[in-house]
Amino acid sequence: MKIRSLTAAGLLLTLTVGCTTGAPPDDSAADSGVADEITVWTVEDVQDRITATEKIIAGFTEQSGIKVNLVAISEAQFDKIVTTSAAGGTLPDVVAALSPAGVQSMAVSGLLDTKSTGEVVDALGRDTFSPTALNLTRDNEEQVAVPSDAWTQLLFYRKDLFAKAGLGTPNTYAKIEAAAKKLTSGGKWGIALSTKAGDPFTHQSFEHLALGNGCEMVDRDGTVTLDSAACKEAFSFYGDLARNYSADGNQDVDTTRANYFAGKAAMVIWSTFLLDELAGLRNDALPTCPECKGDPEFLAKNTGIVGPVSGPSGKPAQYGRVTSWALTKAGNAAASKQFVEYMMDEAYTDWLAIAPEGKVPVRKGTAGDPRKFVDAWSELKAGVDKKAPLTDFYSADVLETLIDGPDEVAPWGFSQGQGALVGATNGQLPVAGAVNDMVNGTDPHRAAEQADAAVTEIAESLK
């Protein structure tokens, strides 16, 4: 298998030592009309993930005789690379770990083989997938990508502090605010919230809470709706929490984690990627709370998680991202289908094992064993410097909340068919900017209107 890195300049550069693994193709592939070589792009361009993917693909080559050229792509440059490659006729057969915005971009450009994609999902069994994941990767009746796995945003909270204060599970605006208010004292904060402008994490944290209040960025007609009553209510709620019950200054992905890990905050909004770090499995992000010195697992033992959150004007919802396999029209359909089916079935557990905390299965099992993959996922070893199953640290209830997560995600724009707008806003992050302005004094309703105007301008530029 050849491993390369593709840059926006349009040149192929060596990423690691080039190598070929797996058995040579046999005659059966050629006789069946299946190509003996395909190219797969992956946006998971971190070295350890590339190495793990290489090992999985070697098994596919050994079984099928089909060689795979693996090309690592920078997600930040993905759209530029796709445009250049489409114009030059050098698109891959398959794209791995593609974001919803990436899927939408390729679908709008007519680059995806939706017929083959639908056939893969049917072959694996539609009923074995999360219905939500399928809906998020569908354009009307066409399946534009094969959903692979997901990570979700969660609210982590100190069960011990909540119990001592007589507080209930913080799954509504009212309960979150009551807990934040009661637990902000003695130099400690009720919650750690991201507020930094230009930071995707700030946007994701806000969207997570806004979704549960019925706040949507855009409707099906393409009208931006961030100035709606529900969104203004969400801005007010987030601003109140950030100004009164969270640490001062610009908070981000690192400082929010650090405050929770140090025992300085009773709640934090973070993604499933926090799970292994919370358990002390990553040396550069270890819990540092006073109790953690005597018991490194203290925080994991005393942390509860909440998935969907609801506000007074909405119903429970949460933010998350479903990543997918995309089959291109430029590729060999038969070989591409064979490869993706292998990755989503025989090799699926190995694929999830690359990062269990960030790869929650959206295919829960098979027709004969409906929980095959979620049960296997629960026992996978997570972590970076240390490895251990999540079951060593978290209860069955916590794991079920994680497993149910992909069924609950409802990110802005995609159910309204406005994924292209979502992708465009990711470059400018106007909502994060409005949140930061609000925390620094702008009226919440004015901040909502400011975000609405900025996103509307982006939407107009796409027409």
Secondary structure by P-SEA (a helix, b strand, c coil): ccccccccccbbbbccccccccccccccccccccccbbbbbbccccaaaaaaaaaaaaaaaaaccbbbbbbbbcccaaaaaaaaaaaacccccccccccaaaaaaaaaacccaaaaaaaaaaaaccccccaaaaaaaccccccccccccbbbbbbbbcaaaaaaacccccccaaaaaaaaaaacccccccbbbbbccccaaaaaaaaaaaaaacccccccccccccccaaaaaaaaaaaaaaacccccccccaaaaaaaaaaccccbbbbccccccccccccccccccccccccccccccccbbbbcbbbcccccbbbbbbbbbbbbbccccaaaaaaaaaaaaccaaaaaaacccccccccccccccccaaaaaaaaaccccccccccccccccaaaaaaaaacccccccccccccaaaaaaaacccaaaaaaaaaaaacccaaaaaaaaaaaaaaaaaaac
